[in-house]
Amino acid sequence: MQTSLTDLVRLKQLALPTKGTLRMVLDTDTFNEIDDQFALTYALLSRDRLLLEAVYAAPFFNELSTGPADGMEKSYQEIHRLLGHLGVSTDEYVFRGSTDYLPSDTTPVESAAARDLVQKALRSSPEDPLYVVAIGAITNVASAILMEPSIIENIVVIWLGGHALHWPDTREFNLVQDIHAARVVLDSGVPLVLIPCQGVASHLQTTLVEIGAFVKGNGPIGDYLYDTFKNCARDHFGYSRVIWDISTIAYLVNPEWVPTDVVHSPLLTDNATWSASDSRHLIRCARFVHRDAIFRDFFSKIASLGE
């Protein structure tokens, strides 16, 4: 896919303003894991920094679904449940996403989510970009880019996908579900902040004891997140769980908590490994997360619901 953006323009878009509110949308496979619920809650509790304009249900297919369409629909319903616990209206706010993965690198899967993203992006500008946070298979975002390539001038994508660039493979669930979509985003030239899972966001581990101490009891959403965490494992003795999706929200709240390097966009091979080329356009790639600062911010914000 050809792009009209130069690296100079792209890097300018990737420089987050230190002050002010950032407009964002969240693309999430909410029913697939328990960390999406934490990320959505974190975004809505960060209103001093983030204005969440829409939530998109992403497809997923594993033991929790019968196929991508079923995974998307279950995520759509979970988003509604979660927003209900937060007292947030879902009218014209939550959109169903793709019912299947991209059949090729050039063919989008249209959906209400992809169409809404195109509309919101076209109403944005390089001076006031829309931040597109994706924490699942990136099908909806890739479809929107294929439907209207010019939107890359007005958006910045933050995607939790793949593993660290030095990892022996990048067979991470968000990425391998839809390799075509991953390639579209990586190849499109869209301003991209890539937050790898293993080796980077995998530091965001917590325990039931910590969630019980700092999340439980803070309104209906606090109890819901606690119960969700409790039910994710039969035995919590010596057990911790990674809540890596919140890394994307933390980056927008304070990029110092998720330090990044400017690198050439990696090439995704057919074997789900990373390959490098100095001829590729530039992106930002996270190299670390400051676990304590991120959880401290999340715990502080959810505690305000219990006051």
C-alpha positions as CSV (number, residue, x, y, z in Angstrom):
1,M,0.0,0.0,0.0
2,Q,1.4,3.4,-1.0
3,T,1.5,6.2,1.5
4,S,1.9,9.9,1.1
5,L,3.4,10.4,4.6
6,T,7.1,11.1,5.0
7,D,9.0,9.8,8.0
8,L,9.3,13.5,9.1
9,V,5.5,13.9,9.1
10,R,4.9,10.5,10.6
11,L,7.3,11.1,13.5
12,K,5.6,14.5,14.1
13,Q,2.3,12.6,14.5
14,L,3.9,10.1,16.9
15,A,5.0,12.9,19.2
16,L,2.3,12.9,21.9
17,P,1.3,16.4,23.3
18,T,2.3,16.7,26.9
19,K,-0.9,18.5,27.8
20,G,-4.5,18.5,26.7
21,T,-7.1,15.8,26.0
22,L,-6.5,13.1,23.3
23,R,-9.5,11.8,21.3
24,M,-9.4,8.0,21.0
25,V,-11.4,4.9,20.1
26,L,-10.8,1.5,21.5
27,D,-10.9,-1.7,19.4
28,T,-11.2,-4.7,21.8
29,D,-11.9,-8.5,21.8
30,T,-13.3,-8.0,25.3
31,F,-14.7,-11.5,25.9
32,N,-11.5,-13.2,25.0
33,E,-9.4,-12.3,28.1
34,I,-9.8,-10.4,31.4
35,D,-7.3,-7.6,30.6
36,D,-9.5,-5.9,28.0
37,Q,-12.0,-5.1,30.7
38,F,-9.3,-3.4,32.7
39,A,-8.1,-1.4,29.7
40,L,-11.6,-0.1,28.9
41,T,-12.2,0.8,32.5
42,Y,-8.8,2.6,32.7
43,A,-9.6,4.6,29.5
44,L,-12.9,5.8,30.9
45,L,-11.4,6.7,34.3
46,S,-8.7,8.8,32.6
47,R,-11.1,11.5,31.4
48,D,-8.6,14.2,32.3
49,R,-6.4,12.9,29.5
50,L,-8.5,10.8,27.2
51,L,-11.9,11.3,25.5
52,L,-13.1,7.8,24.5
53,E,-15.4,8.4,21.5
54,A,-16.3,4.8,20.5
55,V,-15.7,1.2,21.4
56,Y,-15.4,-1.4,18.7
57,A,-15.8,-5.2,19.1
58,A,-13.0,-7.2,17.5
59,P,-13.3,-10.8,16.3
60,F,-11.5,-13.7,18.0
61,F,-11.6,-17.4,17.7
62,N,-10.4,-19.8,20.4
63,E,-12.0,-22.2,23.0
64,L,-14.3,-19.3,24.1
65,S,-16.0,-18.9,20.7
66,T,-17.2,-20.9,17.8
67,G,-15.6,-18.6,15.3
68,P,-14.6,-15.0,14.7
69,A,-18.2,-13.8,14.3
70,D,-19.2,-15.4,17.6
71,G,-16.1,-14.0,19.3
72,M,-16.9,-10.5,18.1
73,E,-20.6,-10.8,19.2
74,K,-19.6,-12.0,22.6
75,S,-17.1,-9.1,22.9
76,Y,-19.9,-6.7,21.8
77,Q,-22.2,-8.0,24.6
78,E,-19.3,-7.9,27.2
79,I,-18.6,-4.3,26.3
80,H,-22.3,-3.4,27.0
81,R,-22.1,-5.3,30.4
82,L,-18.9,-3.5,31.3
83,L,-20.2,0.0,30.4
84,G,-23.4,-0.8,32.4
85,H,-21.3,-1.3,35.5
86,L,-19.6,2.0,34.8
87,G,-22.9,3.8,34.2
88,V,-22.0,4.8,30.7
89,S,-24.6,4.9,27.9
90,T,-23.9,2.7,25.0
91,D,-26.2,4.5,22.5
92,E,-24.2,5.2,19.2
93,Y,-21.1,4.4,21.2
94,V,-20.5,0.6,20.8
95,F,-20.1,-0.9,17.3
96,R,-20.0,-4.4,16.0
97,G,-16.8,-5.3,14.2
98,S,-15.7,-7.8,11.6
99,T,-17.4,-11.2,11.4
100,D,-14.3,-12.7,9.8
101,Y,-10.6,-12.1,9.3
102,L,-9.2,-10.4,6.2
103,P,-9.1,-12.9,3.2
104,S,-6.1,-11.1,1.8
105,D,-3.8,-8.1,2.3
106,T,-6.0,-6.0,-0.1
107,T,-9.5,-7.0,0.8
108,P,-11.3,-5.4,3.8
109,V,-14.1,-6.9,5.8
110,E,-16.6,-4.1,6.2
111,S,-18.4,-3.6,9.5
112,A,-20.1,-0.9,11.5
113,A,-16.9,-0.5,13.4
114,A,-14.7,0.0,10.3
115,R,-17.2,2.4,8.8
116,D,-17.4,4.4,12.0
117,L,-13.6,4.6,12.2
118,V,-13.4,5.9,8.7
119,Q,-16.0,8.5,9.4
120,K,-14.3,9.7,12.6
121,A,-10.9,9.7,11.0
122,L,-12.1,11.7,8.1
123,R,-13.4,14.3,10.5
124,S,-10.1,14.4,12.2
125,S,-6.9,16.2,11.1
126,P,-3.1,15.9,11.4
127,E,-3.4,18.8,14.0
128,D,-6.1,16.9,16.0
129,P,-5.5,13.2,15.2
130,L,-7.7,10.3,16.4
131,Y,-5.8,7.8,18.5
132,V,-6.9,4.3,17.6
133,V,-6.1,1.9,20.4
134,A,-6.3,-1.8,19.4
135,I,-6.0,-4.6,21.9
136,G,-7.1,-7.6,19.8
137,A,-6.8,-8.8,16.2
138,I,-6.4,-5.6,14.2
139,T,-9.0,-6.6,11.6
140,N,-11.3,-3.6,12.0
141,V,-8.5,-1.1,11.8
142,A,-6.9,-2.7,8.8
143,S,-10.3,-2.9,7.1
144,A,-10.8,0.8,7.7
145,I,-7.4,1.6,6.2
146,L,-8.1,-0.5,3.1
147,M,-11.6,1.1,2.7
148,E,-10.2,4.6,2.9
149,P,-6.3,4.8,2.8
150,S,-6.2,8.5,3.3
151,I,-7.2,8.1,6.9
152,I,-3.6,7.3,7.8
153,E,-3.0,11.1,7.7
154,N,-5.4,11.7,10.5
155,I,-4.9,8.8,12.9
156,V,-2.3,7.3,15.2
157,V,-2.6,3.6,15.9
158,I,-1.5,2.1,19.2
159,W,-1.5,-1.7,19.0
160,L,-0.7,-4.4,21.5
161,G,0.4,-7.1,19.1
162,G,3.2,-9.5,18.5
163,H,6.2,-10.1,20.7
164,A,9.4,-8.1,21.2
165,L,11.4,-7.6,18.0
166,H,14.2,-9.7,19.4
167,W,11.8,-12.6,20.3
168,P,12.4,-15.9,18.4
169,D,8.9,-15.8,17.0
170,T,5.9,-13.4,17.1
171,R,3.1,-16.1,17.4
172,E,1.1,-13.9,19.7
173,F,-2.7,-14.3,19.7
174,N,-3.7,-10.8,18.5
175,L,-1.2,-11.0,15.6
176,V,-1.5,-14.6,14.4
177,Q,-5.3,-14.5,14.3
178,D,-5.2,-12.2,11.3
179,I,-1.8,-12.0,9.7
180,H,-3.2,-10.2,6.7
181,A,-4.5,-7.4,8.9
182,A,-1.3,-7.2,10.8
183,R,0.6,-6.8,7.5
184,V,-1.8,-4.1,6.3
185,V,-1.2,-2.0,9.4
186,L,2.6,-2.6,9.4
187,D,2.9,-1.9,5.7
188,S,0.5,1.0,5.4
189,G,2.7,3.7,6.7
190,V,0.2,4.7,9.3
191,P,1.8,6.4,12.4
192,L,2.1,3.4,14.6
193,V,3.1,2.7,18.2
194,L,3.7,-1.1,18.5
195,I,3.6,-2.5,22.1
196,P,4.9,-6.1,22.0
197,C,3.5,-8.6,24.5
198,Q,6.2,-11.0,25.6
199,G,9.3,-9.2,26.6
200,V,7.6,-5.8,27.1
201,A,3.9,-5.6,28.2
202,S,4.4,-9.0,29.9
203,H,5.8,-7.2,32.9
204,L,2.3,-6.0,33.8
205,Q,1.5,-8.8,36.2
206,T,-0.6,-8.7,39.2
207,T,-2.3,-11.1,41.7
208,L,-5.7,-11.7,43.2
209,V,-4.5,-10.4,46.5
210,E,-3.5,-7.1,45.0
211,I,-6.7,-6.8,43.0
212,G,-8.7,-7.6,46.1
213,A,-6.9,-4.9,48.1
214,F,-7.0,-2.1,45.5
215,V,-9.9,-2.8,43.1
216,K,-12.6,-4.8,44.9
217,G,-15.2,-2.7,46.6
218,N,-14.7,0.3,44.3
219,G,-18.2,0.5,42.9
220,P,-19.9,-2.2,40.7
221,I,-17.0,-2.1,38.2
222,G,-14.5,-2.8,41.0
223,D,-16.3,-5.9,42.1
224,Y,-16.9,-7.0,38.5
225,L,-13.2,-6.8,37.7
226,Y,-12.3,-8.6,41.0
227,D,-14.7,-11.4,40.2
228,T,-13.5,-11.7,36.7
229,F,-9.9,-12.0,37.9
230,K,-10.9,-14.5,40.6
231,N,-12.7,-16.7,38.1
232,C,-9.8,-16.8,35.6
233,A,-8.0,-19.4,37.6
234,R,-9.0,-22.3,39.9
235,D,-6.0,-21.8,42.2
236,H,-4.4,-18.4,42.9
237,F,-1.7,-19.8,45.2
238,G,1.6,-18.5,43.8
239,Y,-0.3,-17.3,40.7
240,S,0.0,-14.0,38.9
241,R,-1.7,-12.9,35.7
242,V,-0.6,-10.4,33.1
243,I,-2.9,-7.4,32.4
244,W,-1.0,-6.2,29.4
245,D,-3.8,-4.5,27.6
246,I,-3.6,-1.5,30.0
247,S,-0.1,-0.7,28.5
248,T,-1.8,1.0,25.6
249,I,-3.9,3.3,27.8
250,A,-0.9,4.0,30.0
251,Y,1.1,5.1,26.9
252,L,-1.4,7.7,26.1
253,V,-1.8,8.8,29.7
254,N,2.0,9.2,30.2
255,P,4.4,7.9,27.5
256,E,7.2,7.9,30.1
257,W,5.6,4.8,31.6
258,V,5.9,3.0,28.3
259,P,9.3,4.1,26.8
260,T,9.6,3.6,23.0
261,D,12.3,3.5,20.4
262,V,12.0,4.8,16.8
263,V,12.6,1.8,14.6
264,H,11.9,0.7,11.0
265,S,8.6,-1.1,10.7
266,P,9.3,-4.8,10.9
267,L,8.4,-7.2,8.2
268,L,6.1,-10.0,9.2
269,T,7.1,-13.4,7.6
270,D,4.8,-16.3,6.7
271,N,6.3,-18.2,9.7
272,A,5.2,-15.5,12.1
273,T,8.7,-14.1,12.8
274,W,10.0,-10.6,12.5
275,S,12.4,-9.6,9.8
276,A,14.2,-6.2,9.5
277,S,14.8,-3.9,6.7
278,D,16.3,-0.4,6.8
279,S,14.3,0.6,3.8
280,R,11.0,0.5,5.7
281,H,9.2,3.5,7.2
282,L,9.6,4.4,10.8
283,I,7.3,3.5,13.8
284,R,7.6,3.6,17.5
285,C,8.1,0.3,19.3
286,A,7.9,0.0,23.1
287,R,10.9,-1.5,24.8
288,F,9.7,-1.6,28.5
289,V,6.8,-0.8,30.8
290,H,7.0,0.8,34.2
291,R,4.8,-1.7,35.9
292,D,4.4,0.0,39.3
293,A,3.7,3.4,38.0
294,I,1.0,2.1,35.7
295,F,-0.8,0.0,38.3
296,R,-0.5,2.8,40.8
297,D,-2.3,5.1,38.4
298,F,-5.0,2.6,37.6
299,F,-5.6,1.7,41.3
300,S,-5.7,5.4,42.3
301,K,-8.3,6.1,39.6
302,I,-10.6,3.2,40.4
303,A,-10.3,4.0,44.2
304,S,-12.1,7.3,43.5
305,L,-15.2,5.2,42.6
306,G,-15.3,3.9,46.2
307,E,-15.1,7.3,47.9
